[in-house]
Each structure stands twice: as C-alpha cells, then as structure tokens.
Amino acid sequence: MTVKDMFETLTSRMNSNPEHLEGVSVLYKFELSGEEAGIYQLQINGKKAEYDESEPEQSDITLQMKDKDFMKLSEGNLNPTMAYMSGKLKVRGDLSLALKLQTLLKHYA
C-alpha cells in the first residue's frame, strides 16, 4: 500500500462512518520524507474528510515524519506519543490537534 492509498482508505472510512468527525474542523498538513516524499493534506470539516496532495495556504497543524512512519502510524502500529518523544514525529501547531488525530486514527485505522 502506498501513502496515497492510505490517505484514500482513511478518508473513505471516515466518510462512510462520520460519527467520530462530529465537531471536528481542522486542516492537517503532512510533510513526508522518504521514497514517497511530499506534501499531503487531510481536511476534516462538517463531518466530511478530504485528502489532497497540494500545499495548503494555511494549515492548522503540520506533521513531519518519514513516509514509513506515517504508514505505521496510520495502521495503528506506531504510538504517536512515542513517535513524538523519540523525534520520529515533529509537530508544528496546536498539539491538541495532534492528539485529536491520534483518537481519529484509533477509530479508522
């Protein structure tokens, strides 16, 4: 599975069962390095999730990590707190939004 496939799978799962998206309005920017390096964004608003591979003008939070670590995180095989503490995950912005992402990934991974 590629990073793009993972984003498509996550947004599909979120949109088919949006109960956990209630009250969430956030634009996550992912800066990934590695074989599938690039800028990816995940916007959640109005109980709907959308994924895009473009540079957002303004994001609420930016997450930097290796593409392989993103895949592990998305599959539930990497603890986000441990990734942050060990330097595998760097966060710019509101840390509470990173914690919200962790909760969402538990529901949709």
C-alpha positions in Angstrom: 0.0 0.0 0.0 1.3 3.5 -0.8 0.9 6.7 1.2 -1.7 7.9 -1.4 -3.6 4.6 -0.9 -3.6 5.0 2.8 -5.0 8.5 2.7 -7.7 7.4 0.3 -8.6 4.5 2.6 -8.7 6.7 5.7 -10.9 9.3 4.1 -13.2 6.6 2.7 -13.5 5.1 6.1 -14.1 8.5 7.7 -16.8 9.4 5.2 -18.6 6.1 5.4 -18.8 6.3 9.2 -18.5 10.1 10.1 -19.9 9.8 13.7 -16.3 10.4 15.1 -15.9 13.6 13.0 -18.7 15.4 14.8 -17.5 18.9 15.7 -14.1 18.5 14.1 -12.9 21.3 11.8 -9.2 21.0 11.0 -6.7 21.0 8.2 -3.7 18.6 8.8 -0.6 19.1 6.7 1.8 16.2 6.4 5.3 16.8 5.3 6.7 13.3 4.5 10.2 12.3 3.6 11.4 9.1 2.2 10.5 7.2 -1.0 7.0 8.8 -1.2 8.2 12.2 0.0 5.7 15.1 -0.5 3.1 17.3 1.0 -0.2 15.7 1.8 -3.2 17.3 3.5 -6.2 16.0 5.2 -9.1 18.3 5.8 -12.0 17.4 8.1 -14.9 19.7 8.2 -18.7 19.3 8.5 -18.4 15.5 9.2 -16.6 15.1 5.9 -12.9 14.2 5.2 -11.0 15.2 2.1 -7.4 14.3 1.1 -5.3 16.3 -1.3 -1.6 16.3 -2.5 -1.2 20.0 -2.7 0.5 22.6 -0.4 -2.3 24.3 1.7 -2.1 28.0 2.0 -2.7 27.7 5.7 -2.9 24.6 7.9 -4.0 24.2 11.5 -1.1 21.8 12.2 1.9 20.4 10.4 3.2 16.9 11.0 6.7 16.0 9.7 7.8 12.4 9.5 9.1 9.7 7.3 6.7 8.0 4.9 7.3 4.6 6.5 6.5 6.1 10.0 3.3 7.6 8.6 2.2 4.2 7.3 2.9 2.6 10.7 1.0 5.4 12.5 -2.0 5.1 10.1 -2.2 1.3 10.6 -2.0 1.7 14.4 1.5 0.2 14.6 3.2 3.3 15.9 2.2 5.1 19.0 2.1 8.8 18.1 3.2 10.0 21.6 6.2 7.7 21.5 7.0 8.8 17.9 6.9 12.4 19.0 9.0 11.8 22.1 11.6 9.9 20.1 11.8 12.5 17.3 10.2 10.4 14.6 7.3 12.8 14.5 7.7 16.6 14.6 4.6 18.8 15.2 4.2 22.5 14.4 1.0 24.0 15.6 -1.6 23.1 18.2 -0.6 19.9 19.9 -4.2 19.1 20.9 -5.0 18.7 17.2 -2.2 16.0 17.0 -3.9 14.2 19.9 -7.3 14.5 18.1 -5.7 12.9 15.1 -4.4 10.1 17.3 -8.0 9.5 18.5 -9.3 9.5 14.9 -6.7 7.1 13.8 -7.8 4.7 16.5 -11.3 4.7 15.2 -10.4 4.5 11.5 -7.1 2.6 11.3 
